[in-house]
Structures are given as structure tokens and as C-alpha cells.
Amino acid sequence: MKPWSANNAHVTQVAIPDATGYSAFAIRSLLQGTWSDWDHYFSDAANAQKYALKSELSGRVSVWAGGSFIVLGDSVMANGAAALNAVRDELGFSSVENAAVAGRPMSDGSANGVGTVTTALTKSFVGHDLAIVAAGTNDFRLDMPVGTLGQIGDASFDRATFLGAYRTTIEHILTQNPTIRIMLSTPLQRDNASYDVNHVNAVGHKLLDYVDAVKEVGGLYGLPVYDAYANSGFTKLTLATLTSDGLHPNAAGYERLASAFSGFLWTVGS
């Protein structure tokens, strides 16, 4: 550890070499009596890329380091490349595959055609360490029925319902890769196209019904559920600040989601 000062700035650098010749280090500055946040770096001979290696430098080791994850969902995830890359870097993943498709509900058979369940059935989950599934707002908007949960051991599911499509997706993932971890995320609160948290859609559901359904699926399969509806801070009073249209996150909203997902995944482990 080498402290030094120049131009009224005090910087601390910590170098941690490893067998590959890579090094990790952190720096922060003290200006006018106030310390900045730590900046964390990972470098190699070929290029100097900045990664958030808070895990290595704070004594926490990310169980996700070097792994890969895949994301299923709608436009909230499809447009969130920067946020997903931030999650990748924060937790040390080597790669992320964004398989989310804008406009798709979880269910098949909506006015928008096939759903995320069909996307899932076309994907391979072999080799991935984590799958994130974030869906439901379009099922609410497109008036898709929630359906019934059923029980473990059911042989078939109604993919034209939210729960049937969700269970089809999860069982497909786990059949392909039984050791993969799956994180579910509930829909965010919204106020778009007259569909807000108080609206009852044409099949008699509020958005909260889809939120509760995600939690039920998580409980059935023993999967961690991030409750974005309750814990992300997206609400009618903040949607103008965190979204572009009452539904889709803006830069500030995606930064919020990246932080939330990363923090949640620290608690999940492998």
C-alpha cells in the first residue's frame, strides 16, 4: 500500500498481482477534506479495462467471477444493455447474453404473438451459470390471464397463461441445466397507456397480481425473487425521474436497476 500526495490530492493504490500477471488496484482521492468513492481497476498487458472489482478489494469474493448469464424478458431488459453490462462487471461475470425481446409478454397467444416462453424454448442454457427472468408488465398490458400455479410434477402447462408460460420456461431451463441458478424479477411499477398500478385489465387483474404470481413461481421452485415492484423505488412519484415514459427506465432508472440486481445477486451466491 503506497500513499502519496500531489496537488493537494492524496491517493492510495493497492496492487494485487496473481499468477496470470494481471493486477487489480483501487484508488481514491482526498480533496478539500472529502474522500471520493473508490475506483477499481483490472488490467492486463493487452488492454486496460475498468471493472468494478469491489469483491476482490473488500475481501468479498464473487461466486459469479468468470461465469456467464443469460437474460429473458421484455423491452425493459432488451433496452438495458448498459445496466446488464454493469451487473456483469460488478460481479465479475465474463459474459452476458441478452435474449430479451421488446413487446413480448411471458405468455404465448397475445396480440403481440409469441411470448418470452417461446424465446426460452429456442435458447440453450447449457454453459450458463445464471438465468435472469424479468417479465410480466406486458402480460398485464395485453390482458393475459394469470392462470393457476399447479404443483410440482405437473406434466403440462397452459402457455397462454402467465403462470403456465412461466413454469414452462423454468422447467425448460432446469431440464437443460439442472445446476444453473435462476433469478426472477417482478415487474416494475408503471403508469403508461392508462395501465398503472390501480388499473384492472380486461381479464380482471391488477399489475400486483402478476407480481404475486412471480413470487409464487419462485416459491414453488425454490428460486430467489427480486421484488422490483416493492423494492426498486420505481413508483408514481418517481417515474418521471427514473423512466422516459412511465414504463421504460431512462439512464438513471437503469443505473438504479443495475445496482439493485447486483446487490441482490451478491446475496444469492452459487
N, C-alpha and C positions, 0 to 999 in steps of 0.2 A: 504494500500500500504506500503510495507516494503522494503526499500532499505538496502542493506548490501554489504560488500566487503570482499573478501578473495583472497589471492594470486594475487593481482593486478587486480582482476575481480570484477566489480560492477554488481549486478544482482537485477532486480526489479521483485517482484512477486505480482500478483493481484489474490486474491481468490474471486470467486463469487458463494456462495452457493445457492441452490434452494430447493424447498420443497421436492425433491426426495432424497436429501442427496448427490447429485452429486456436483462437483465443477469444475469450469473452471479457468485456470490461464495461464499467459503468462510470459515468461522470455526472457531476452536478456542480453548480456554481453558487457562490455566495456574493450577492450584490446588495449593497446598502443594507446589510444586516438580515437579508432574507435568502434562505436556501431555495434553489429551484428544485423541481422534481428530478429524479434520476433519469438519465437517458442510458439505455442499454444497447450494446452493440455486439455483433458476432461477425468476425471477418475471416477470410481465407486469402490465399495468395492470388486467386483468380479475380476476386472482386470483393468489395467492401459493402456488404448489405446490412442494413439495420434491422435487427429483430428485437422483440421485447423478451429478453431472457430473464425476466424477473424471477423465474423459478430457480435458475442456477445461482443467481446472485443474492437471493434472500434465504437460501438454504432449502427452499421448496424444490422438489424435482417433479416436473410434469410427467405423468404417466403416459401422456399422449406424444411425447417427443419422438420424432421420426415417423409417426404414423400418418394415416390419411383418413379423411372423412368425406362423406357424400351428403348432399342436402336435397331434400324433396320438399316441394311446396308450390306457392303461387307467386304473384308478382312481388310481394314483399321480400321474398328471398331471391327471386330471379334478378331483381334490380339491386341486390345487396352485395355485389362482388367485393366492394371495398371493406364492408363490415366482415364478411366471411374471411377475407384475407387477413384482417386484423385478428380475428379469432385464431386463425392458423398460426400467425406469428407469435401471438401472446402465449400459446400453449405448446409451441414447438412442433406442430404438425409439419410434415414435409409437403403435403399437397391437400387440395380440396377440389372436389368435383361438384359443381353447382348444376343439379339436374332439375331445379325448379322451373316451372313454365307459367308465364303470366296468364291470368284468366282462368286457370283450372281450379275447380273445387277438388276435394278429395274424391267425391263420388263420380261415377260414370253416369251418363244419361241426362246431363243438364242441358240447358240451352246453349252452353259453350262446348258441348260434345263430351269427349272422354275426360276423365279426371286424373288426378295425381296417382290413383291406384294403377291406372294403365301405364303411366310413366314408370312406376316402380317395377311393374311386371316385365318391362323391357330392359331393365338395368341389371348389371351384375354387382353384387355386394361382396363378392369374394375378394379378399385382399384389403378391404377397408376395415378400419378399426372402430369407426363410429358412423352412424347414420343419424342425421337430424331431420325430423319430420315436423314441418310447421304449416298447418293447413286449417281451414275452417271458415275463414271470412267469406270466401266465395260460395261455400255451401249455404251459408246464411243469406247472402245476397241473391243467389239463384234459386232459393226456395227448395232446397233439397232436404228431404226428411232425415231426421237424426237416426231413426230406426231403433233396434233393440240390441243390447250388448251381447246377450247369449252367455255361453260358458266355455271354458277351456275344453277342447275335444270336439267342438262343433266341426262338422265336415264341410259345410258350405256356408257362404255368406252372400247377402244381397248387396252387390256393388253399387246399386242405385240408391243406397242409403249411406249416410256419413259413417256410421259405426261399422257397417258391413264392409265398406271400402277400406276403412282404416284397418280392420282386422285382417283383411286380405293382404294389405301392404305389409303389415308386421310379420305375418306368418310366412310370406314370401321371403322377406329379408332373413328371418331366422332359419328358414329351411336351407337357404343358400349358405349362410354363415352363422352357425349357432353361437360362436364366441364374440360376435360383433356387439358393441354397446349401441343402444338406440336411445336417443334423447327426443322427447316430444315437446313441442311448444304450442301453447294455446294461442288463439287469435288475439291480436291487439284490440283494444277498444277503438271505435271508429265513429265517424259522423260524415258519411259520404252517400250521395244519391238517395237521401232520405232514410238510409239504413244506419241508424245509430243504436246505442245500447238499449234504448227503450222501445225500439221498433219491434213489432211482431210480424214475421213474414207470412207468406201465403199458406205455409203449412203449419202455422201456429207456434213457431219457435222464435225466441229472442237469441241474440248472439251468445248470451250466457249459457244457453242450452248446449251449444256446440263446445264451449269452454268446458263445461261439466262432462261432456261426453269424452273429451280428450283425457281428462283426469280418470274417468272410469276405465278407459282402454289401458292407460298406464298402470292402474292398479291391477287389472286382470293379468297383465303380462310381466308385472314387476319391473316397469320401466320408469326412469326418472322423468318428471314433467316440469318444465319451466312454465310457470303461470304468468305469461306475458300480459294477460288481461288485468291481473291484480297487482303485479309487481314491477312492471316496466316504467310506470309513470306516464304512459300514454292515456290521457283522459280528455274529456270535452274541454277542460280548462287549459290543456297543454297542446292539443292537436294542431293549433295554428303555429306553434313554435317547433314542433317535432315532425310535422308532416307537410307535404306540399298541397294536399287536397283533402285532408281529414281522414286519409286512409294510408297512403304510401309515405313511408318515412323520407324526410329530407336528410341532408348531411348530418345535422345534429341528431336526428332520430336514429340514423344508422349507427352513429357513434355510441349512442345510448344502448342500442341493441347489442352491438359488439361487446361492450363492457359487461352487459348483463349475461350474455351467453358464455363469455369467457369465465366470469365469476362462478356461474352455475356449474360449468364443466370442471372447474377446479374441485368442486365438492363431489363430483360423480366418480372420478377415478376409472380405472380399467377393470 
